[in-house]
């Protein structure tokens, strides 16, 4: 049976060059980077070289890159670190204000909700438009005197929409200049760029961000490694206590294997040609599905969309049934974020964008990567046509055109 992996948004395979780079640190180069002997120095050099690679990838300084266990920890570190480390400037009777969106990854949403629940912050959750986009003007209107942090994800992990991070960042910089004249505190800007690293401009100066999150396993590095860019001069509180690793901001023996892998992965991205091939595949995939399968809609903006992501709503069918049938023919996809795959709740992203739980339950995410080819997309489309037809024939929500023509009154009640 043919095997087709279209779930790169959940995780990507480790690249062969990355495997080669990390192997020595699984064998004889096993030292602790904090040790002063030769084994330790070798490991420390590897960590330093990887930090430089990540810094070069982001256009930042090496001392602005901090290694973490992944995207979730980086998001927590950015948001909680700013609030805990900087909130006191607002005074004992004023809670710092955070602006974020309804469609963030749960690593951001649940961190903000935790701070709210414990009266450590007030949070504004911005609602996207029907394309799944948040505007810089929305953010600007939400800014108040007590606003401390804005956190908006770069590329949505479920529907692939690309947010106007550069425009938001430039707007916040202008607002900060005005606040400085009024002697008001600075607003810091964080973006979760976990799903953006492979195909978007990641230069932090271009984006005008203060904090930026990336994760290794989305770009061909091992799981369990990520990084947080923290712009020099950004006050942030330590979240993990113990040793003095990561410039005394994140305690714990460094994950040398993961760090070396992340460094190699971003080095490869810097040399990559970009996403034109994937973008062409995406266009082909979307056009064929919308043309050859009836009652299907694309979730999210088609124009402002990362090239690796395709998310469809198949009317009158449960997405889980589609996934199970795809798996039977060797095709891997998902119904949304892998981090919430055990939950029976509908996608908070699709509910926020469209307001209809049924749409969330009937949607499937396909995410492509470097190994994806046209033959695999054709195989997926042909099987989807068979699966959708079979499931709709079994669905009480589906009516065929002939039965609708015979019973126009019933047609009015059919969910379209």
C-alpha positions, 0 to 999 in steps of 0.5 A: 500500500502506498504511504503518503504523509501530509501532516507536516504541521504536526511534525516533520521527519528529521532531515538526513543532514541533521541526523549526520550532524547529531550522531557524534553527540550521541556517541563519543562527543557526549560531554556536558557543556558546563564541564570545563574539561575537553569533553565539555568544551567540545559540547560547549562549542557545538552549542555556541555554533548552533546558537550562531546559526539560529541567530543568523537565521533570524538576523539577531545577535547570538546573546538574544537566542535562548534554547528551550524544550520547544514551542510551548515552553518558548511561548510560556517563557515569553508571555509569563516571563514578561508579565512576571518580570515587568508587570510590577512597573504598573503598580500594585493595583493595576494588572498588566494588559495582554492583547492576543487572538482567539486563534492562537495555539493553546500554548499561548491561549492557556498561558494567558487564561492562567494569568487571567484566572490568577489575577496576574493579567487582563487579556483581550482576545481579538476575533479574526475576520472570515479569512482568519486574519487579524489586522494591525488596526484591530490591535491598535484599537485594543491598546490601552494605557496598561497594555504590556504585551501583544502576542499574535501568531505568524502562521496559524497552525490549523488553517495556515493563514499568515498574519500581518506581523510586520505591519503590527510590529511597525504600528506598535513601534509608533505607539511606543514612541508616543508612549515614551513621550508620555512616560508610559511603559513600553509595549512588547511584541511576541509572535509564535512563529513555529509554523512560519519558519520554513516558508516566511521571512523570519528576520526579526528586524523586518518583523519588528518583534521583541520576542519570537518562538520557533520549534525544531521538529517542524523544520526537520530537527528532533522533537524536544528542542526550540528557541526563543528570540528575546530582543536585547534590553527586553526585561524578562523573568526566569521561569525555570530555576536551578543552574545558570545555563542560557545566560542564567535565564533557563536552568537545566543541562543543555540538550546538546543533541537537539540544539545541534539538530536545530542549528543544522536545520536552520542552516539548511533553511537558510540555503533552501530555495523557498516555497515555490514548489510547495506553493505550486502543489498547494494551488494544484491541490486546492483547485482539483479538490474544489473542482472535483468534489462537490460541497467543499470549501477552503478554510481560511484566506487563499491569498494570505496563506502559508504554501504548505497548508491546505484545510478543507471543509467537507459538508455533511461528513465528520472529519474524523471519519475521513481521517480514519478512511484516509489512514486505511489507504495509507494517507496521514492528515489531521483535523487540526492541532496535534496538541489537541488531537485527544480532545472532542471539542471542535477546533477553537480556530474554526469556531472563532472564524466561522462560528459554526461547530459543524464546520470545525467537525467536518474539516481536514488539514493537509500539510505538505513538506519537502518530500511531498510530490504531485503523485502523492497529491493525485493519490490523495485526491482520488482517494478523497473522492471515493471516501467523501462519496461513500461517507456522504451516502451514509450521512443523514445530513446529505441529500442528493440532487434528485431527492432535493428536486422531488421534495423542495420543502425538504431541500430548504432544511438541508444543511448547505 
